[in-house]
Amino acid sequence: MRLPPRNVLPGALAAAAVLVASVPAPASAAGSGGTGAPVAGTPTAPTAPSSPTGGTTPGSTATPRDERTPRPGTRKRRRSTPRPVLVAFHAKARRFYDLGRPARVVFRIDGRTRAVRVKLQVRSAGRVIRTLDLGDRATKRSHSVTLTGREGGRFPEGNLQLRLTARDSRGRGLRASSRASTTDSLGFYWHRFPIAGQFTYGMDDGRFGAERPGRLHQGQDLLAASGTPVVAPRGGVVKTVAFQAGGAGHYIVLRADGEDRSYVFMHLLDGSVRVREGDRVRTGQRLADVGSTGSSSGPHLHFEVWVGEWFGGGHAIDPLPDLRRWDAWS
């Protein structure tokens, strides 16, 4: 029996299988790695360039070094805030007196904070005798404080040194500008000379203890022009204001505060007396003017110092030592 002819299709399929096996396989699906082969007829997206490993990418701008993120372990430098600046500081008078008109001290401090804590230090002979806390004071504004010389007790006599200090809320201390100093000075005294103007000391006949008809001279004469101001050597209370035609003329008796003394002023100019009995006066306050009323040969002030009450149990002492001492600073 004759067999039918072999079908050629199986052989063709085998050849096609061999051909397919020899062609490289396409890339695996996403997630298996590698790069997918382009499919015929499909546009290919451009490949992004890889990140540069150094230098500057063309078209970019370099970052300034001070704007870069600081390296680990390094601190960013902070811009310092200026300290408070003293613009002005001085005493308005060169001297002041116990129980007299207070001294005025002015100052101004500039700064970035709204207020500073201010202290005023008072020194005598290089030693700190007082530190006055002036509290919080606004910056960029002038301030004024007064000194009586009795803050915390009476100051010693003589030249005083003032020193101003201040700190802001961050603890920064004060520095002085080129126009100011943190220190100033002024004198403080317990008494003032009784004449505010030119004068000369009376000589032999005008001294304490000089002989007069039936009595002794109980004061010191101070020769000065008529109308020269007569002032209180010490604050106190006016005890007597009177007139004696045959002797003292117009005269005043002042009882001093804080000491057992009375001061007497005679031959005052007619119409010049500025106080009344019972008035309280300050050291250095004007009482009257030099004149020549009563028993007087010319314009002068007859000045007496009594320990205790004037003609009330006290006694007169020579005023010249005190006058010379007061004259040295008044």
LUMKOL-885891 format. One record per residue (C-alpha): residue number from 1; residue in three letters; z, y, x. Coordinates in Angstrom, 3 decimals, always signed. Each point is the difference from the previous one (the first is absolute). Example, Ala and Ser with C-alpha at 12.3 -4.5 7.8 and 13.67 -1.06 7.14 Angstrom:
resi:resn:w:v:u
1:ALA:+7.800:-4.500:+12.300
2:SER:-0.660:+3.440:+1.370
// end
This chain:
resi:resn:w:v:u
1:MET:+0.000:+0.000:+0.000
2:ARG:-1.103:+3.344:+1.371
3:LEU:+2.767:+2.604:+0.375
4:PRO:-0.603:+3.511:-1.270
5:PRO:-0.445:+2.757:+2.605
6:ARG:+3.347:+1.659:+1.360
7:ASN:+0.801:+3.337:-1.462
8:VAL:-0.207:+2.780:+2.591
9:LEU:+2.635:+2.269:-1.629
10:PRO:+3.012:-1.543:+1.645
11:GLY:-1.523:+0.494:+3.434
12:ALA:-0.701:+3.678:-0.730
13:LEU:+3.570:+0.529:-1.093
14:ALA:+1.284:-1.548:+3.151
15:ALA:-2.149:+2.265:+2.124
16:ALA:+1.227:+3.047:-1.920
17:ALA:+3.618:-1.062:+0.549
18:VAL:-0.592:-0.245:+3.726
19:LEU:-1.545:+3.464:-0.005
20:VAL:+2.933:+1.534:-1.909
21:ALA:+2.506:-1.605:+2.347
22:SER:-1.703:+1.639:+2.988
23:VAL:+0.338:+3.601:-1.470
24:PRO:+3.303:+1.873:+0.933
25:ALA:+2.497:+0.086:-2.840
26:PRO:+0.876:+3.404:-1.614
27:ALA:+3.449:+1.555:+0.643
28:SER:+2.940:-1.387:-1.893
29:ALA:+1.464:+1.804:-2.918
30:ALA:+2.280:+2.997:+0.463
31:GLY:+3.247:-0.975:+1.575
32:SER:-1.451:-2.682:+2.310
33:GLY:-0.730:+2.385:+2.905
34:GLY:-3.221:+1.171:+1.669
35:THR:-2.713:+2.326:-1.297
36:GLY:-2.206:-0.875:-2.898
37:ALA:-3.737:-0.338:+0.679
38:PRO:-2.191:+2.436:-1.898
39:VAL:-1.606:-1.331:-3.063
40:ALA:-3.704:+0.560:-0.302
41:GLY:-0.803:+2.904:-2.275
42:THR:+3.545:+1.457:+0.071
43:PRO:+0.669:+3.346:+1.819
44:THR:+2.530:-0.201:+2.793
45:ALA:+2.873:+2.615:+0.157
46:PRO:+0.369:+1.757:+3.340
47:THR:+2.830:-1.280:+2.141
48:ALA:+2.889:+2.525:+0.660
49:PRO:+0.533:+0.648:+3.658
50:SER:+3.146:-1.415:+1.483
51:SER:+2.963:+2.311:+0.775
52:PRO:-0.234:+1.645:+3.393
53:THR:+2.413:-1.282:+2.619
54:GLY:+0.320:+3.325:+1.866
55:GLY:-1.245:+3.593:+0.374
56:THR:-1.020:+2.164:-2.902
57:THR:-2.255:-1.033:-2.781
58:PRO:-3.133:+2.140:+0.028
59:GLY:+0.242:+2.804:-2.568
60:SER:+3.850:-0.145:-0.212
61:THR:+2.512:+2.651:+1.232
62:ALA:+2.744:-0.796:+2.479
63:THR:+3.571:+0.489:-1.287
64:PRO:+2.017:+2.498:+2.064
65:ARG:+2.806:-1.677:+1.923
66:ASP:+2.803:+2.081:-1.621
67:GLU:-1.160:-1.077:-3.505
68:ARG:-0.032:-3.683:+0.756
69:THR:+2.687:-2.295:-1.260
70:PRO:+2.750:-0.062:+2.638
71:ARG:+0.268:-3.169:+1.975
72:PRO:+2.833:-2.341:-0.911
73:GLY:+3.235:+1.012:+1.710
74:THR:-0.950:+3.700:+0.421
75:ARG:+1.477:+2.991:-1.931
76:LYS:-1.932:+2.809:-1.526
77:ARG:+1.122:+3.318:+1.520
78:ARG:+1.514:+2.468:-2.494
79:ARG:-0.696:+3.691:+0.173
80:SER:+3.277:+1.808:+0.804
81:THR:+1.264:+2.709:-2.376
82:PRO:+0.969:+3.290:+1.699
83:ARG:+3.700:+0.853:+0.361
84:PRO:+1.506:+2.940:-1.904
85:VAL:-0.784:+3.294:+1.764
86:LEU:+2.424:+2.913:+0.361
87:VAL:-1.948:+3.196:-0.662
88:ALA:+2.856:+2.555:+0.024
89:PHE:+3.723:+0.012:+0.788
90:HIS:+2.229:+2.956:+0.896
91:ALA:+3.177:+1.873:-0.896
92:LYS:-0.558:+3.372:-1.658
93:ALA:+2.852:+1.666:+1.929
94:ARG:+1.134:-0.165:+3.598
95:ARG:+3.689:-0.085:-0.940
96:PHE:+2.277:-0.380:-3.027
97:TYR:+3.707:+0.321:-0.682
98:ASP:+2.766:-2.042:-1.543
99:LEU:+0.662:+1.263:-3.558
100:GLY:-3.122:+2.131:+0.348
101:ARG:-3.533:-0.175:-1.321
102:PRO:-1.342:-3.559:+0.467
103:ALA:-2.770:-0.679:+2.483
104:ARG:-3.320:-1.124:-1.464
105:VAL:-2.061:-2.732:+1.649
106:VAL:-3.614:-0.574:-1.090
107:PHE:-2.338:-2.905:+0.692
108:ARG:-3.219:-1.649:-1.147
109:ILE:-1.152:-3.583:+0.578
110:ASP:-3.488:-1.310:-0.710
111:GLY:-0.901:-3.647:-0.448
112:ARG:-1.854:-2.595:-2.051
113:THR:+3.108:-1.097:-1.869
114:ARG:+1.222:+2.193:-2.847
115:ALA:+3.505:+0.415:+1.426
116:VAL:+2.040:-0.586:+3.144
117:ARG:+3.714:-0.456:+0.635
118:VAL:+1.272:+2.992:+1.982
119:LYS:+3.138:+0.484:+2.115
120:LEU:+1.259:+3.040:+1.879
121:GLN:+2.037:-0.608:+3.132
122:VAL:+2.372:+2.694:+1.305
123:ARG:+1.073:-0.048:+3.653
124:SER:+2.507:+2.045:+1.966
125:ALA:+0.118:-0.148:+3.813
126:GLY:-2.342:-3.003:-0.098
127:ARG:+2.225:-1.968:-2.384
128:VAL:-0.938:-0.918:-3.569
129:ILE:+2.559:+1.580:-2.341
130:ARG:-1.758:-0.496:-3.340
131:THR:-2.891:-1.970:-1.475
132:LEU:-0.964:+1.439:-3.369
133:ASP:-2.041:-2.201:-2.364
134:LEU:-2.441:+2.311:-1.791
135:GLY:-1.318:-2.817:-2.196
136:ASP:-3.607:-0.696:-0.969
137:ARG:-2.245:+3.032:+0.408
138:ALA:-3.586:+0.350:-1.213
139:THR:-2.675:+0.228:+2.658
140:LYS:-2.524:+2.848:+0.231
141:ARG:+2.566:+2.473:-1.332
142:SER:+2.373:+2.505:+1.611
143:HIS:+3.726:-0.647:-0.364
144:SER:+3.100:+2.090:+0.652
145:VAL:+3.614:-1.049:+0.606
146:THR:+3.090:+2.131:+0.629
147:LEU:+2.779:-0.452:+2.528
148:THR:+3.449:+1.488:-0.542
149:GLY:+1.492:-1.455:+3.170
150:ARG:+2.532:-1.932:-2.066
151:GLU:-2.037:-3.109:-0.835
152:GLY:+2.486:-2.800:+0.646
153:GLY:+2.506:+2.446:+1.521
154:ARG:-0.329:+3.270:+1.894
155:PHE:-2.493:-0.056:+2.881
156:PRO:+1.203:+1.028:+3.451
157:GLU:-0.883:+3.482:+1.218
158:GLY:-2.971:+0.468:+2.261
159:ASN:-3.654:-0.969:+0.240
160:LEU:-1.104:-2.858:-2.258
161:GLN:-3.064:-2.193:+0.454
162:LEU:-1.809:-1.212:-3.111
163:ARG:-2.238:-3.079:-0.036
164:LEU:-2.078:-1.134:-2.985
165:THR:-0.876:-3.672:-0.504
166:ALA:-1.917:-1.749:-2.785
167:ARG:-1.386:-3.410:-0.946
168:ASP:-2.522:-1.006:-2.625
169:SER:+0.242:-2.976:-2.356
170:ARG:-1.403:-2.300:+2.692
171:GLY:+2.534:+1.073:+2.580
172:ARG:-2.362:+2.106:+2.095
173:GLY:+1.766:+2.801:+1.858
174:LEU:-0.847:+3.671:+0.222
175:ARG:-2.236:+1.569:+2.609
176:ALA:-0.402:+3.725:+0.626
177:SER:-3.330:+1.784:-0.198
178:SER:-1.148:+2.307:+2.778
179:ARG:+1.310:+2.966:-2.036
180:ALA:+3.535:-1.283:-0.597
181:SER:+3.043:-1.478:+1.704
182:THR:+2.593:-2.390:-1.416
183:THR:+2.792:+2.123:+1.525
184:ASP:+1.320:+3.544:-0.397
185:SER:+3.245:+1.822:+0.759
186:LEU:+2.244:+2.704:-1.444
187:GLY:+3.482:+1.348:+0.595
188:PHE:+3.022:-0.575:-2.227
189:TYR:+3.131:+2.187:+0.257
190:TRP:+3.254:+0.420:-1.909
191:HIS:+0.169:+3.824:+0.290
192:ARG:-2.332:+2.950:+0.291
193:PHE:+0.396:+3.328:+1.744
194:PRO:+1.034:+2.668:-2.589
195:ILE:-2.742:+2.517:+0.879
196:ALA:-3.678:-0.829:-0.580
197:GLY:-1.583:+2.492:+2.392
198:GLN:+0.461:+1.873:+3.264
199:PHE:+3.562:+0.841:+1.031
200:THR:+2.318:+0.531:+2.978
201:TYR:+3.598:-1.048:+0.491
202:GLY:+2.591:+2.779:-0.140
203:MET:+1.737:+0.445:+3.322
204:ASP:+3.662:+0.730:+0.829
205:ASP:+0.882:+2.109:-3.009
206:GLY:-1.934:-2.317:-2.308
207:ARG:+1.619:-3.241:+1.129
208:PHE:+2.696:-2.045:-1.669
209:GLY:+3.447:+1.272:+0.934
210:ALA:-1.101:+3.508:+1.023
211:GLU:+2.705:+2.561:-0.628
212:ARG:-0.410:+2.318:-2.959
213:PRO:+2.427:+2.658:-1.284
214:GLY:+2.919:-1.978:-1.435
215:ARG:-1.800:-3.389:+0.047
216:LEU:-2.242:-2.394:+1.908
217:HIS:-3.717:-0.570:-0.606
218:GLN:-0.214:-3.324:-1.827
219:GLY:-3.721:-0.707:+0.299
220:GLN:-3.166:+0.348:+2.066
221:ASP:-2.380:+2.922:-0.459
222:LEU:-3.734:-0.757:-0.063
223:LEU:-2.223:+3.062:+0.392
224:ALA:-3.264:-0.088:-1.957
225:ALA:-2.354:+2.339:-1.830
226:SER:+0.986:+1.084:-3.476
227:GLY:-1.543:-2.329:-2.579
228:THR:-0.044:-3.091:+2.267
229:PRO:+0.771:-3.080:-2.179
230:VAL:+3.531:-1.425:+0.071
231:VAL:+0.053:-3.730:-0.834
232:ALA:+2.633:-2.659:-0.667
233:PRO:+0.939:-1.923:+3.152
234:ARG:+1.114:-2.891:-2.191
235:GLY:-0.439:-0.974:-3.639
236:GLY:+2.948:+0.663:-2.274
237:VAL:+1.458:+2.135:-2.775
238:VAL:+0.189:+3.800:-0.039
239:LYS:+3.684:+0.858:-0.409
240:THR:-0.041:+3.802:+0.239
241:VAL:-2.532:+2.797:-0.448
242:ALA:+1.654:+3.417:+0.369
243:PHE:-0.113:+3.493:+1.507
244:GLN:+2.538:+1.767:+2.249
245:ALA:-0.903:+3.616:+0.671
246:GLY:+2.369:+0.585:+2.921
247:GLY:-0.620:-3.277:+1.799
248:ALA:-2.335:-2.941:-0.698
249:GLY:-2.413:+1.836:-2.284
250:HIS:-1.969:-2.531:-2.052
251:TYR:+1.215:-3.481:+0.986
252:ILE:-0.290:-3.674:-0.990
253:VAL:+2.360:-2.956:+0.570
254:LEU:-1.584:-3.483:-0.012
255:ARG:+2.067:-3.193:-0.195
256:ALA:-1.933:-2.764:+1.768
257:ASP:-0.607:-3.502:-1.389
258:GLY:+1.081:-3.002:+2.030
259:GLU:+2.196:+1.936:+2.452
260:ASP:+3.206:+2.015:-0.178
261:ARG:-1.580:+3.347:+0.807
262:SER:-0.737:+3.369:-1.532
263:TYR:-2.724:+2.389:+1.216
264:VAL:+0.205:+3.772:-0.484
265:PHE:-2.870:+2.555:+0.123
266:MET:+0.769:+3.754:+0.109
267:HIS:-1.742:+3.420:+0.006
268:LEU:-2.883:-1.330:-2.119
269:LEU:-2.774:+2.338:-1.080
270:ASP:+0.617:+1.759:-3.268
271:GLY:-1.894:-1.725:-2.843
272:SER:-1.011:-3.021:+2.105
273:VAL:+2.577:-2.545:-1.161
274:ARG:-1.795:-2.906:-1.729
275:VAL:+2.909:-2.230:-1.062
276:ARG:+2.984:+0.130:-2.339
277:GLU:+3.427:-1.577:+0.106
278:GLY:-0.164:-3.668:-0.927
279:ASP:-3.615:-0.482:+1.126
280:ARG:-0.782:-3.113:+1.990
281:VAL:-2.322:+0.707:+2.914
282:ARG:-1.951:-2.059:+2.495
283:THR:+0.144:+0.111:+3.754
284:GLY:-2.437:+2.723:+1.051
285:GLN:-0.146:+1.649:-3.419
286:ARG:-0.298:+3.784:+0.097
287:LEU:+3.226:+1.716:-1.068
288:ALA:-0.623:+3.692:+0.763
289:ASP:-1.345:+2.310:+2.748
290:VAL:+1.470:+1.603:+3.094
291:GLY:+1.301:+3.488:-0.731
292:SER:+2.601:+2.560:+1.057
293:THR:+2.220:+0.456:-3.058
294:GLY:+3.733:+0.602:+0.246
295:SER:+1.577:+0.882:+3.333
296:SER:-3.028:-0.492:+2.255
297:SER:-1.686:+1.954:+2.776
298:GLY:-3.422:-1.595:-0.480
299:PRO:-1.915:-2.976:-1.502
300:HIS:+1.636:-3.292:+0.911
301:LEU:+1.499:-3.133:-1.517
302:HIS:+3.716:-0.526:+0.473
303:PHE:+0.352:-3.825:-0.182
304:GLU:+3.241:-1.933:-0.295
305:VAL:+0.901:-3.701:-0.004
306:TRP:+3.265:-1.120:-1.567
307:VAL:+1.618:-3.422:+0.059
308:GLY:+1.180:-0.453:-3.577
309:GLU:-0.057:+2.717:-2.654
310:TRP:-0.747:+3.617:+0.935
311:PHE:+3.327:+1.801:-0.418
312:GLY:+1.218:-2.985:-1.989
313:GLY:+1.934:-1.944:+2.599
314:GLY:-2.807:-0.325:+2.563
315:HIS:-0.474:+1.725:+3.343
316:ALA:-2.909:+1.582:+1.851
317:ILE:-1.526:-1.595:+3.119
318:ASP:-2.467:+1.312:+2.570
319:PRO:-3.499:-0.549:-1.482
320:LEU:-1.878:+0.597:+3.252
321:PRO:-0.116:-3.646:+1.243
322:ASP:-1.444:-1.150:-3.342
323:LEU:-2.416:+2.927:-0.136
324:ARG:-1.404:-0.769:+3.446
325:ARG:-0.421:-3.651:-0.896
326:TRP:-1.725:+0.781:-3.302
327:ASP:-2.161:+2.603:+1.715
328:ALA:-1.443:-2.716:+2.251
329:TRP:-1.941:-1.645:-2.836
330:SER:-0.242:+2.510:-2.850
// end
